């Protein structure tokens, strides 16, 4: 599958005309499997990440075009409004304006890619109103211009090492991420991603990230979920130095006790997830044990989903 095609097996970007407006739908992510400082092919350093797709979290944008040349968006959705304006200019329809509606179940500032999902859905809706289908790379560049840093939600569940502040692929690991089950929960308050001071990783940490990158590459090639869990946990451990998560050591103990694959976090947010193999024999007992143990660190509210499904695991 070409990178600039919409992924048919992860229907996060389907755009359909509404009864009165034009709709764009974008699923989001559940933080990252890995985030750090890496090397490009030319050996120059680049900050990059691998997101964990979440079909449970999504935004639906509806665009009602008119000839006002002004975008009217819901309060607090300035990035989405900016994305609509940039999209119209890109499509050479600067004389077009309209009303933008946003419906989303994504908590703002939690590290779930709320703005990336808002912006992506908006770009798709506006492009649909012009009867134009943009490439994924074009959507990413417009989104970056609208919000300064962009998570790769437009690429669905394709595992990418992604430079979020350049909206560029550093490495493409393959067609799709193997199926993972995620027991998610929130620890603490949200974070302003753009205001967050980027970590000053040590030379040793940078070398560890390159080792994790090669391990992740092997994990995707072989479908090894254990390796993915180890990569996510190690990345979370490194980034614990730069954005501390409460009860982190206790959470690692719970992962070990209940037999989870690993621990993943939103590296600039409050979201944490425990990773499981959804198709192994003792999956459900492990989930129940994890929920029970999470109560010991005052985590009572959790959610459960699979990365390869469009609804929550019941």
Buried (B, 14 or more C-beta within 10 A) or exposed (E): EEBBEBBEEBEBBEBEEBEEBBBBBBBBBBBBBBBBBBBEEEEEEBBBBBBBBBBBBBBBBBBBBEEEEEBBBBEEBEBBBBBBBBBBEBBEBEEBBBBBBBEBEBBEBBBBBBBBBBBBBBBBBBBBBBEEEBBBBBBBBBBBBBBEBBBBBBBBBBBBBBBBBBBBBBBBBEEBBBBBBBBBBBBBEBBEBEEBEEBEBEEEBBEBBEEBBEBBBEBBEEEBBEBBBBBBBBBBBBBBEBBEBEBBEBBBBBBEEBBBBBBBBBBBBBBBBBBBBBEEEEBEEBBEBBBEBBEEBEBEEBBBBBBBBEEEBE
